[in-house]
Amino acid sequence: MTRSLLCRALVVTTAAGSLITPAAQAAQPAQAAPQRVVLPVLTIGDTAVVEGSTGARTARFTVTLSATSATQVTAHYATLDGTATTGGADYTAASGTVTIPAGALSATVNVNVRGDTTTEPAESYRVRLTAPSGATVGRASGTGRIVNDDPPLTGLRVAAGDASITEGNGGSRNATVSVTLSSPAPAALTVDWSTIAGTATAATDFTTRSGRLSFATGATTAYVTVPVLGDTQFEPTETVAVKLATPTGGARIARAGTISITNDDAEPPVSPVGKLSAGTLHTCAVVAGGAVKCWGFNTDGQLGNGTYNTAYAPTTVTGLTGATAVAAGHGHTCALMSDTTVKCWGINENLELGLGIDTQTERATDRLSPVAVPGLTGVVSIDAGSHHTCAIVTGGTVKCWGEGYGGRLGNGGSGDIASPTTVAGWAGAVQISAGREHTCARWADGTVKCSGYNFNGELGDGSRTDRMTPVSVTGITGASSVVTGYFHTCVIVSGAPRCFGYNFEGALGDGTQEMRLTPVPMTGVTSAANISLGQDHTCVTLTSGAARCVGFNGFEGRLGNNDTVDTLTTVPVSELSGGTVIESGTYHTCAVVTGNAVKCWGADAAGQLGNGTGAGTLKPVTVTGVTIG
């Protein structure tokens, strides 16, 4: 989702109104340390269970708090294979959320251990805690030990072997597993077998099978065949177990077998959508491993690196991995995590971090590193405005929090909201875009609605009246994207941008400087792929990979055309090709280009270009050390 960002008032200025340079900033008095919120610490213990011969037994892991909390504490948990594996039919994978109620000190995570009659050494697996809410994690991993209760193997033994097969691109092919006796069968005997899903999924990766193998007198080997289903989806190697049971003839089971299904599909390129975001005076990107790097202004801790120091080159957000998207606002930033939760950091003056507490102390406490947004799961996309945040969750529900002044949350009120709160007027939206003081959303049919501040016509409903709940943008259907800016908004319909709102600097691109209360076409642009809005300039990437910008250029070169002249219609961005996602801050713009590299242009006095110098550029320059991952 393309975002643009948007501040309230520029705070990095001198008395004369110019941006503070890196040298001048260094001379500023040191900022007071942030107020700290002391949270209780979560730990998870170890456990052991005797496996049994059949069925399942429950292994119980105790999750404990170091002190009681006035609010409930939650954390995500998931099992991880060790010597015990789901593919080996030792235990059943488990994941979910563990909740410790307010005032309580512990809760339990349950894992089912599978019984068998196979003699084997003790095995182990782990349960790991992540994404805590209302606490920090101390001991994050607990070990589950599975104790064998089968007698030592003597005499005739039967064992299933392992097999590996490449899946193919369609149809099915048979994986063959040998089942062997430790010595020739003294008489005819049988053994039952069945498949058990490990990381592979039945009916998607393989066809479930079971049966009975027969060994004639003197035989030592029989064979099991399991159909493996081909596909064209890139995925890791997956496993399915072949389990043996109820042998006759006095034989004992020695081991189960494992079929490894190996991928033969090319890894798709990493999609940059949602992985680059330009805030007011800072920029963030998701890189390899789900880490996030940010650069630029940091007076509120919006870079998430544990300091208030402005960064003129990319710096890594502390302790964050597994991010899939990032959204930068004015003084705060949020990341969508792979487990569908959200973490935020930076200023919380208007409750934009969504932490659920509204007190004077809470509003005065910046978070210099990521904290989980309590109770928010199932998120599919996020966006950050100047001082508010919105998320779309599974099923099309939209939740917003933070500053509500002017109706920007769309909930019918103007008060700040401390926790993610469902907004009925956004129900069913497939995209949300949070601007400076207004918010817009798009539905699957391409209609668009907006709410909030409307003095400049940025809601597109033909009026200049603020709206406390979402209203339809006049004449728009079939939109593929909607993006909000400072005081203007744009949609893309069949490749053609249509914009509305503030236009004194020509940012609407219609060749005029007239305020527009309803959407007007951007002159000459018919193949837009993505669009971004700054304070008073607008940029688009085209399906060809080129980019164009329009509006105020200024001495910073916000339009990226190696010039400083303002324009009322779009001009090509210099030396940029392969452009996909594009993001504009107040005075700068960045784009993802060929190879998922990032290039930026415009103002850099706050370090928002990430070029290490603090000097702006009139045309795109590569951000060193950042590749979208």
LINMOTA-V316102 format. One line per field, one symbol per residue. burial: # if it has 9 or more other C-alpha atoms within 8 Angstrom, else .. Layout:
BEGIN
burial = ???
END
This chain:
BEGIN
burial = .######.....#.....####.................##############..##########..##..###########.##########....###.##.#####.#####.###...########.######..###########.....##########.###..##.#######..##..###############..####....######.#####.######..#...########.#...###############......################..#################.#.#########.#.################..################......#############.##################..################.##.#####..#..##################..#########.######..#.#########.############################.######..#.#########.#.################..##########.#########.#########.##################..################..#.########..####
END
